[in-house]
Amino acid sequence: MIGIKLAYYRKKDWKRFVKIIADRESMHDTWHDWHEDFEKIKRDLTNQGFDVIDILVDLDELTEYCKLRGIKNDGKARSQFVQTK
């Protein structure tokens, strides 16, 4: 079975998260909206036979990851970060 890592953001981190990302305009307005999509994507991938692994994103680690690489904190960077976990 192929494993797929998905970034998971805690509700308590949401306000800080949307302040530190470079692509705020493409992100969900609320954690609840994001979480609904997260659960749908996870369910769809599981139904397709993938082993979905939730990766809890530590915002300090993510910020440091982007800073060390000189990259903006956008969807691509977050996907790359999650794959290192």
C-alpha distances in whole Angstrom, upper triangle without the diagonal:
4,6,10,13,16,19,21,25,27,30,32,31,31,35,35,32,33,36,34,32,34,32,34,35,31,30,30,34,32,30,30,29,26,25,25,23,20,20,20,17,15,15,15,12,10,12,10,7,6,6,10,12,16,18,21,24,27,29,31,29,28,31,32,29,30,34,33,32,34,32,33,30,29,25,24,26,24,20,21,22,19,17,19,18
4,7,10,13,17,19,23,25,28,30,29,29,33,32,29,30,33,31,29,30,29,30,32,28,27,28,31,30,28,28,27,24,23,23,21,18,18,18,15,13,15,14,10,10,12,10,8,5,6,8,10,14,16,19,21,24,27,29,26,25,28,29,26,27,31,30,28,31,28,29,27,25,22,21,22,20,17,17,19,16,14,16,16
4,7,10,13,15,19,22,25,27,26,26,29,29,25,27,30,28,26,28,26,28,29,26,24,25,28,27,25,25,25,21,20,21,19,16,16,17,14,12,14,14,10,10,13,12,9,6,4,6,7,10,12,16,17,21,23,25,22,21,25,26,23,24,28,27,26,28,26,26,24,23,20,19,19,17,14,15,16,13,11,13,12
4,6,10,13,16,19,22,24,23,23,26,26,22,24,27,25,23,24,23,24,25,22,21,22,25,24,22,22,21,18,17,18,16,13,14,14,11,9,12,12,8,10,13,11,10,7,6,5,6,9,10,14,15,18,20,23,20,19,22,23,20,21,25,25,23,26,23,23,21,19,16,15,16,14,11,12,13,10,9,12,11
4,7,9,13,16,19,21,19,19,23,22,19,21,23,22,20,21,21,22,23,20,19,20,23,22,19,20,20,16,15,17,15,12,13,15,12,10,13,14,11,12,15,15,14,10,9,6,5,6,6,10,11,15,17,19,17,15,19,20,17,18,22,22,21,23,21,21,18,17,14,14,14,11,9,10,10,7,7,10,8
4,6,10,13,16,18,16,16,20,19,16,17,21,19,17,19,18,19,20,17,15,16,19,18,15,16,16,13,12,14,12,8,10,12,9,8,12,13,10,12,15,15,15,12,11,7,6,5,6,9,10,13,15,18,16,14,18,19,17,18,21,22,21,23,20,19,16,15,12,13,13,10,8,11,10,7,9,12,10
4,7,10,13,15,13,13,16,16,12,14,17,16,14,16,16,16,18,16,13,14,17,16,13,15,15,11,11,14,12,9,11,14,11,11,14,16,14,15,19,19,19,15,14,10,9,6,5,6,6,10,11,14,13,11,14,16,14,15,19,20,19,21,18,17,13,13,10,12,11,8,7,10,9,6,9,11,10
4,7,10,12,10,11,14,14,11,14,17,16,15,18,17,16,19,17,14,13,16,14,11,12,13,10,9,12,11,8,10,13,12,11,14,16,15,16,19,20,20,17,15,11,9,6,5,5,6,9,11,14,14,12,15,18,16,17,20,22,22,23,20,19,15,15,13,15,14,11,11,14,12,9,12,14,12
4,7,8,7,7,11,11,8,11,13,13,13,16,16,14,17,16,12,12,14,11,8,11,12,9,8,12,12,10,12,15,14,14,17,19,18,19,22,23,24,21,19,15,13,10,8,6,6,8,9,12,13,11,14,17,16,17,20,21,22,23,20,18,14,14,13,16,15,11,13,15,13,11,15,16,14
4,5,5,7,10,10,9,12,14,15,15,19,18,17,19,18,15,14,14,12,8,10,13,11,9,13,14,12,13,17,17,16,19,21,21,21,24,26,26,23,21,17,15,11,11,8,8,9,10,13,14,14,16,18,19,20,22,24,24,25,23,21,17,18,17,19,18,15,16,19,16,15,18,19,17
4,5,5,8,10,10,11,14,15,16,19,19,16,19,18,14,13,12,9,6,8,11,10,9,12,14,13,14,17,18,17,20,22,22,23,26,27,28,25,24,20,18,14,14,11,12,12,12,16,17,16,18,21,21,22,24,26,27,27,25,23,19,19,18,21,21,17,19,22,19,18,21,22,20
4,6,8,9,9,12,13,14,16,20,20,17,20,20,16,15,14,11,9,11,14,13,13,16,18,16,18,21,21,21,23,26,26,26,29,31,31,28,26,23,21,17,16,12,12,12,11,14,16,16,17,20,21,22,23,25,27,27,25,23,19,20,20,23,22,18,21,23,20,19,23,23,21
4,6,6,6,9,10,11,12,16,17,15,18,18,14,14,14,11,9,12,14,13,13,16,17,16,18,21,21,20,23,25,25,26,29,30,30,27,26,22,20,16,14,11,9,9,8,11,13,13,13,16,17,18,19,22,23,23,21,19,15,16,17,20,18,15,18,20,17,16,20,21,19
4,5,5,6,9,10,11,14,14,12,14,14,11,10,10,8,6,10,11,10,11,14,15,14,16,19,19,19,22,24,24,25,28,29,30,27,26,22,20,16,15,12,11,11,10,13,15,14,14,18,19,18,20,23,23,23,21,18,15,15,15,18,17,15,17,20,18,17,21,22,20
4,5,6,7,9,11,14,14,11,14,15,12,11,10,9,9,12,13,12,14,17,18,17,20,22,22,23,26,27,27,29,31,32,33,31,29,25,24,20,19,16,14,14,11,14,17,15,15,18,20,19,20,23,24,23,21,18,15,16,17,20,19,17,20,22,20,20,24,24,23
4,6,5,6,9,12,14,11,15,16,13,14,13,12,11,15,16,15,16,19,20,19,21,24,23,24,27,28,28,30,32,33,34,31,29,26,23,20,18,15,12,11,8,10,13,12,11,15,17,16,17,20,21,20,19,16,13,14,16,19,17,15,18,20,18,18,22,22,21
4,5,5,6,10,11,9,13,13,10,11,11,11,10,14,14,12,14,17,17,16,19,21,20,21,24,25,25,26,29,30,30,27,26,22,20,17,15,13,10,10,7,10,12,10,10,14,14,14,15,18,19,18,16,13,10,11,12,15,14,11,15,17,15,15,19,19,19
4,6,6,8,9,6,9,10,8,9,9,9,10,13,13,11,14,17,16,16,19,21,20,22,25,25,25,27,30,30,31,29,28,24,23,19,18,16,13,13,11,13,15,13,12,16,17,15,17,20,20,19,17,13,10,11,12,15,14,13,16,18,17,17,21,22,21
4,6,8,10,8,11,13,11,13,12,13,13,17,17,15,18,21,20,20,23,25,24,25,28,29,29,31,33,34,35,32,31,27,26,22,20,18,15,14,11,13,15,13,12,15,17,15,16,19,20,18,16,13,11,12,14,17,16,14,18,20,18,19,23,23,23
4,7,9,8,12,13,12,14,14,15,15,19,19,16,19,22,21,20,23,25,24,25,28,29,28,30,33,33,34,30,30,26,24,21,18,16,13,12,9,10,12,10,8,12,13,11,12,15,16,15,13,10,7,9,12,14,13,12,15,17,15,16,20,20,20
4,6,6,10,10,9,12,13,14,14,18,17,15,17,20,18,18,21,23,21,22,26,26,25,28,30,30,31,28,28,24,22,20,18,16,13,13,10,12,13,10,9,13,13,10,12,16,15,14,11,8,5,6,9,11,10,9,13,14,13,15,18,19,19
4,6,9,9,10,13,14,16,17,20,19,17,20,22,20,20,24,24,23,24,28,28,27,30,32,31,33,30,29,26,25,22,20,19,16,17,13,15,16,13,11,14,14,11,13,16,15,13,10,6,5,5,9,11,10,11,14,15,15,17,19,20,22
4,5,6,7,10,12,14,15,18,16,14,18,19,17,18,21,22,20,22,25,25,24,27,29,29,31,28,28,25,24,22,20,19,17,18,15,17,18,14,14,17,16,14,16,19,17,16,12,9,8,5,7,10,11,11,13,15,16,17,19,21,22
4,5,5,8,9,11,13,16,14,12,16,18,16,17,20,21,20,22,25,25,25,28,30,30,31,29,29,25,24,22,20,19,17,18,15,18,19,15,15,19,18,16,18,21,20,19,16,12,10,8,10,13,14,13,15,18,18,18,21,23,23
4,6,8,9,12,14,16,14,13,17,18,16,18,21,21,20,23,25,25,25,28,30,30,32,29,30,27,26,24,23,22,20,21,19,21,22,19,19,22,22,19,21,24,23,21,18,14,13,11,11,15,16,15,17,20,20,21,24,25,26
4,7,9,12,13,15,13,11,15,16,13,15,18,18,17,20,22,21,22,25,26,26,28,26,27,23,23,21,21,20,18,20,18,21,22,18,18,22,21,18,21,24,22,21,18,14,12,10,9,12,14,13,15,18,18,19,21,23,24
4,6,9,10,12,10,8,12,13,11,12,16,16,15,17,20,20,21,23,25,25,27,25,25,21,21,18,18,17,16,18,16,19,20,16,17,21,20,18,21,23,22,21,18,15,12,10,9,13,14,12,14,17,17,17,20,22,22
4,6,7,9,6,5,9,10,9,11,14,14,14,17,19,19,20,23,24,25,27,25,25,21,21,18,19,18,16,19,17,21,22,19,19,23,23,21,24,27,26,25,22,18,15,13,12,16,17,15,16,20,20,19,22,24,24
4,7,9,7,8,11,12,12,14,16,17,18,20,22,22,24,26,27,28,30,28,28,24,24,21,21,20,18,20,18,21,23,20,21,24,24,23,25,28,28,27,23,20,17,16,15,19,20,18,19,23,22,22,25,27,26
4,5,5,6,9,10,11,12,14,16,17,18,20,21,23,24,26,27,29,27,27,23,22,19,19,18,17,18,17,20,22,20,21,24,24,23,26,29,28,28,25,22,18,17,17,20,21,18,20,23,22,21,24,26,25
4,5,5,6,9,10,10,12,14,15,16,18,20,21,22,24,25,27,24,24,20,19,16,16,14,14,16,15,19,20,18,19,23,23,22,25,27,27,27,24,21,18,17,16,20,20,17,18,21,20,19,22,24,22
4,5,5,6,9,10,10,12,14,15,16,18,20,21,22,24,26,24,23,20,20,17,18,16,17,19,18,22,23,21,23,26,26,26,28,31,31,31,28,25,21,20,19,22,23,19,20,24,23,21,24,26,24
4,5,5,7,9,10,11,13,14,16,17,19,20,21,23,25,23,23,20,20,17,18,18,18,20,19,23,24,22,23,27,26,25,28,31,30,30,27,24,20,18,17,20,21,18,19,23,22,21,24,26,25
4,6,5,6,9,10,11,12,14,15,16,18,20,21,23,21,21,17,17,14,15,14,14,17,16,20,21,18,20,23,23,22,25,27,27,27,23,21,17,15,14,17,18,15,16,19,19,17,20,22,21
4,5,5,6,9,10,10,12,14,15,16,18,20,21,19,19,15,15,12,14,13,14,17,17,21,21,19,21,24,24,24,27,29,28,29,26,23,20,18,16,19,20,16,17,20,19,17,20,22,20
4,5,5,6,9,10,11,12,14,15,16,18,20,19,19,16,17,14,16,16,17,20,21,24,25,23,25,28,27,27,30,32,31,32,28,26,22,20,18,21,22,19,19,22,22,20,22,25,23
4,5,5,6,8,10,10,12,14,15,16,19,17,18,14,16,14,16,16,17,20,20,24,24,21,24,27,25,25,28,30,29,29,26,24,20,18,15,18,20,17,16,20,20,18,20,23,22
4,5,5,6,9,10,11,12,14,15,17,15,15,11,12,10,12,13,14,17,18,21,21,19,22,24,23,23,26,28,27,28,24,22,19,17,14,17,18,15,14,17,17,15,17,20,18
4,6,5,6,9,10,10,12,14,15,14,14,11,12,11,13,14,16,19,21,24,24,22,25,27,26,26,30,31,30,31,28,26,23,21,18,20,21,18,17,20,20,17,19,22,20
4,5,5,6,9,10,10,12,14,14,14,12,14,13,16,17,19,22,23,27,26,24,27,29,28,28,31,33,31,32,29,27,24,21,18,20,22,19,18,21,22,19,20,24,22
4,5,5,6,8,10,11,13,11,12,10,12,12,14,16,17,21,22,25,24,22,25,27,25,25,29,30,29,30,26,25,22,19,16,17,19,17,15,18,19,16,17,20,19
4,6,5,6,9,10,11,9,9,7,9,9,12,14,16,20,21,25,23,22,25,27,25,25,29,30,29,30,27,26,23,21,17,19,20,17,15,18,18,15,16,19,18
4,6,5,6,9,10,10,10,9,12,12,16,17,20,23,25,28,27,25,29,31,29,29,33,34,33,34,31,29,26,24,21,22,24,21,19,22,22,19,20,23,21
4,5,5,6,9,9,11,10,13,14,17,20,21,25,26,30,28,26,29,32,29,29,33,34,32,34,30,29,26,24,20,21,23,21,18,21,22,19,20,23,22
4,5,5,7,6,8,7,11,12,15,18,20,24,25,28,26,24,28,30,27,27,31,32,30,32,29,28,25,23,19,19,21,19,16,19,20,17,17,20,19
4,5,5,5,6,6,10,12,16,18,21,24,26,29,28,26,29,31,29,30,33,34,32,34,31,30,28,25,22,22,24,21,19,21,22,18,18,21,20
4,5,7,9,10,14,16,19,22,24,28,30,33,31,29,33,34,32,33,36,37,35,37,34,33,30,28,24,25,27,24,21,24,25,22,21,25,23
4,6,9,10,14,17,20,23,24,28,30,33,31,29,32,34,31,32,35,36,34,36,33,32,29,27,23,23,25,23,20,23,24,21,20,24,23
4,7,9,13,16,19,22,24,28,30,33,30,29,32,34,31,32,35,35,34,36,33,33,30,28,24,24,26,24,21,22,24,20,19,22,21
4,6,9,12,15,19,21,24,26,29,27,25,29,30,27,28,32,32,30,32,30,29,27,25,21,21,23,20,17,19,20,17,15,19,17
4,6,10,13,16,19,22,24,27,25,23,27,28,26,27,31,30,29,32,29,29,26,25,21,21,22,20,17,18,19,15,14,17,15
4,7,10,13,15,19,21,24,22,20,24,25,23,24,28,28,27,29,26,26,23,22,18,19,19,17,14,16,16,12,12,15,13
4,6,10,12,15,18,21,18,18,21,22,20,22,25,25,25,27,25,24,21,21,18,18,18,15,13,15,14,10,10,13,10
4,6,9,13,15,18,16,15,19,20,19,20,24,24,24,26,23,23,19,19,16,17,17,13,12,14,13,9,11,13,10
4,6,9,12,14,12,12,16,17,15,17,20,20,20,23,20,20,17,17,15,15,14,11,11,12,10,7,9,10,7
4,6,9,12,11,11,14,16,15,17,19,20,21,22,21,20,16,17,15,17,15,12,12,14,11,9,12,12,9
4,6,9,8,7,10,12,11,13,16,17,17,19,17,16,13,14,13,14,12,9,11,12,9,7,11,11,9
4,6,5,6,9,10,11,13,14,16,17,18,17,16,13,15,15,16,14,11,13,14,10,10,14,13,11
4,5,5,6,9,10,11,12,14,16,16,15,14,10,13,14,15,13,10,13,14,11,12,15,14,14
4,5,5,6,9,10,10,12,14,15,15,14,12,15,16,17,14,12,16,15,12,13,16,15,14
4,5,5,6,9,10,10,12,14,14,14,12,14,15,16,12,11,13,13,9,11,13,11,11
4,5,5,6,9,10,11,12,11,11,8,11,12,12,9,7,10,10,7,9,12,11,11
4,5,5,6,9,10,10,10,9,7,11,13,14,10,10,13,13,10,12,15,14,15
4,5,5,6,9,10,10,11,10,13,15,15,11,12,15,13,10,13,15,13,14
4,6,5,6,9,9,10,9,12,13,12,9,9,12,10,7,10,12,10,12
4,6,5,6,5,6,6,9,11,11,7,9,11,10,8,12,14,13,15
4,5,5,6,8,9,12,15,14,11,12,15,14,12,15,17,15,17
4,6,8,11,11,15,17,15,12,14,16,13,12,15,16,14,16
4,5,9,10,13,15,13,10,12,14,11,11,15,15,13,16
4,7,10,12,15,13,10,13,16,13,13,17,18,17,19
4,6,8,11,10,7,10,13,11,11,15,16,16,18
4,6,9,9,7,9,12,12,12,15,17,17,19
4,7,8,6,7,10,10,10,12,15,15,17
4,6,5,6,9,10,10,12,14,16,17
4,5,5,6,9,10,11,12,15,16
4,5,5,6,9,10,11,13,15
4,5,5,6,9,10,11,13
4,5,5,6,9,10,11
4,5,5,6,9,10
4,6,5,7,9
4,5,5,7
4,5,5
4,5
4
